[in-house]
Amino acid sequence: MSSESSPLVAPLEDCDTDALGAVLAQCFAFKPENARTWFASAGVGNVRAVHLDGRVAGGLLLLPMGQFFGGRRVAMTGVAGVGVAPELRGRGLAGELMRSVVREMRESGTPISTLFPATLPLYRSVGYEIAGATYEARLRPGSIGLRERAPGMRPATDADASAIRRVYAQVAAGRDGHLDRSEYVWRRVTHAMASGEPAPAHVVEGDDGIDGYVILTRDRNAQGRQEMRVLDLLARTPVAWRRLLSFLADHHSLTDAIDWRGAPCALPLQLPEVGWKWRMHWPWAVRILDVAKALGARGYPEGVRAELHFEVRDELLPANAGRYVLEVGEGRGTPEPGGEGRLRCDVRGLAPLYAGFASPASLVAAGLLEGRVADLRAAAAVFAGPAPSMADMF
């Protein structure tokens, strides 16, 4: 009788690329020959494989980038493409893979990690918890009700790429949960997923350069009508917002609906009439890899001064556990070890509080946080802000 060896997690070797590509193709229903392009877009050095008995059993991609909280960028590593060969599931390989990369990300000095969970038990077991969501709107172009033709709009060119990114950075920094996009994410925004070709983009020109942009794809359905999906749409002025929405309205004779992922607060405030529906498209989860670094990296509400005493449990990363005092003032936080531990939580429970996704009272009700009423109220003020959202998926 042969005994099964322990799983081994390691960076992807070139000789294993096709094997991992074949495994993930089964998991995510794509052509195996496309795997090399996918790995290259993330950086082959960021791909991890789990081996069992000398064969590639699964893997994932690590995506270094940033995420905005409280108006400040927090260094973040996204985790994508977590998959295990169907015939090898149920043996704990995904758990071993995730435990390995959580430890690796901690050792690299990254404060937080974010992922889109296809299942919750696996990721909760290694310290992730729901901390935000992507939202999707469906618009009826004919009901937008805007027909503004100024300022001017034109097709984007390659020379506009840096200006488009500046608009995104300016707007995204004020939206909790939005990404400081890596090249991997930008390519997903600017290229059609099915064909890999650049998607059409248009820009709104203001007095000082580009004030807004829209990137979208068009396909025909069985009825001969167009199906439109907005890959990205942002503006930094109200005038640019109205011009972009007027541009979408001008497609009313060609399409019945336009799908768009974005921040839920942005769209309704720009429209003069009800002609849209919002839904939560997919939740995302955060793992606090380094409590002190994470608390010190994000921003906090201006005008709030407080001192919070945390006691954090973390079975997977013992160095992350312990007591912390967070001094907040002038929009910044200074964490120090020690304190009285008046707010007690597992590292899972800290993630939705940190992101502003759940109030302290909600976390108490869920059994994820304990503390006195006065400390819970102080935490509510410290982590107050707009509901965290993300326009992207990775």
Secondary structure, 3 states (H helix, E strand, C coil): CCCCCCCEEEECCHHHHHHHHHHHHHHHCCCHHHHHHHHHHHCHHHEEEEEECCEEEEEEEEEEEEEEECCEEEEEEEEEEEEECHHHCCCCHHHHHHHHHHHHHHHCCCCEEEECCCCHHHHHCCCCEEEEEEEEEEECHHHCCCCCCCCCEEECCHHHHHHHHHHHHHHHCCCCCCEECCHHHHHHHHECCCCCCECCEEEEEECCEEEEEEEEEEEECCCCCEEEEEEEEEECCHHHHHHHHHHHHCCCCCEEEEEEEECCCCCHHHCCCCCEEEEEEEEEEEEECCHHHHHHHCCCCCCCCEEEEEEEECCCCHHHCEEEEEEEECCEEEEEECCCCCEEEEHHHHHHHHHCCCCHHHHHHCCCCECCHHHHHHHHHHCCCCCCECCCCC
